């Protein structure tokens, strides 16, 4: 059903749940056209918490629309930097 209802390419990813102390991390590892991109996010018990960031967490991109699933389906990570001027 997804093959007929969804725009291509489909977002293909694996979600990992990692608990580090009081912080629960959800890390999405993308596959296929978006291979090489992963997206970590945390869940906190209290919104005022400021957890230490693990070394595998990079730049904050939550407010950058190019990293949303909708944008990644239209402009996959594998094409970034390969566009013609």
C-alpha positions as CSV (number, residue, x, y, z in Angstrom):
1,X,0.0,0.0,0.0
2,X,2.9,2.4,0.8
3,X,4.2,1.9,-2.7
4,X,1.1,3.3,-4.2
5,X,0.2,6.0,-1.7
6,X,3.5,7.6,-0.7
7,X,5.7,9.9,-2.7
8,X,9.1,8.6,-3.5
9,X,11.7,8.2,-2.2
10,X,10.3,6.8,1.0
11,X,12.1,7.6,4.3
12,X,13.9,4.5,5.4
13,X,15.4,4.6,8.9
14,X,16.1,2.6,12.0
15,X,15.3,4.1,15.4
16,X,17.5,3.3,18.4
17,X,16.6,4.1,22.0
18,X,19.6,4.8,24.2
19,X,19.4,5.5,27.9
20,X,22.2,7.6,29.4
21,X,21.6,8.4,33.0
22,X,18.3,10.3,33.3
23,X,18.2,11.1,29.6
24,X,16.6,8.9,26.9
25,X,18.0,9.4,23.4
26,X,16.2,8.4,20.3
27,X,18.6,8.1,17.4
28,X,17.3,7.7,13.8
29,X,19.8,6.2,11.4
30,X,18.7,6.8,7.8
31,X,19.2,4.4,5.0
32,X,18.9,4.3,1.2
33,X,19.0,7.8,-0.4
34,X,19.6,9.3,3.1
35,X,22.3,6.9,4.2
36,X,25.0,8.7,6.1
37,X,22.6,10.9,8.1
38,X,21.5,10.2,11.6
39,X,19.4,12.3,13.9
40,X,19.6,12.1,17.7
41,X,16.9,13.7,20.0
42,X,16.4,13.4,23.7
43,X,13.5,13.0,26.1
44,X,13.9,14.6,29.5
45,X,12.0,14.1,32.8
46,X,12.1,17.9,33.4
47,X,12.1,20.6,30.7
48,X,14.6,22.6,32.7
49,X,17.2,19.8,32.5
50,X,20.3,20.5,30.4
51,X,22.0,17.1,29.9
52,X,25.6,16.7,29.0
53,X,25.9,16.0,25.3
54,X,27.6,12.7,24.3
55,X,30.5,13.1,21.9
56,X,28.4,11.6,19.0
57,X,26.0,14.6,19.1
58,X,26.8,17.3,16.6
59,X,25.3,20.6,15.6
60,X,21.7,21.5,16.7
61,X,19.5,21.4,13.6
62,X,16.0,21.1,15.0
63,X,14.9,24.4,13.5
64,X,16.4,23.8,10.1
65,X,13.7,22.5,7.8
66,X,16.1,20.7,5.4
67,X,16.5,18.0,8.0
68,X,12.7,17.2,8.3
69,X,11.5,13.9,7.0
70,X,9.4,15.7,4.4
71,X,12.4,17.7,3.1
72,X,14.7,14.6,3.1
73,X,12.1,12.7,1.0
74,X,12.2,15.5,-1.6
75,X,16.0,16.3,-1.4
76,X,17.8,13.2,0.0
77,X,21.0,13.6,2.0
78,X,22.9,11.7,-0.7
79,X,22.3,14.6,-3.1
80,X,23.6,17.4,-0.9
81,X,26.6,19.1,-2.3
82,X,26.0,17.5,-5.7
83,X,23.4,20.0,-7.1
84,X,24.2,21.9,-10.2
85,X,24.7,25.7,-9.8
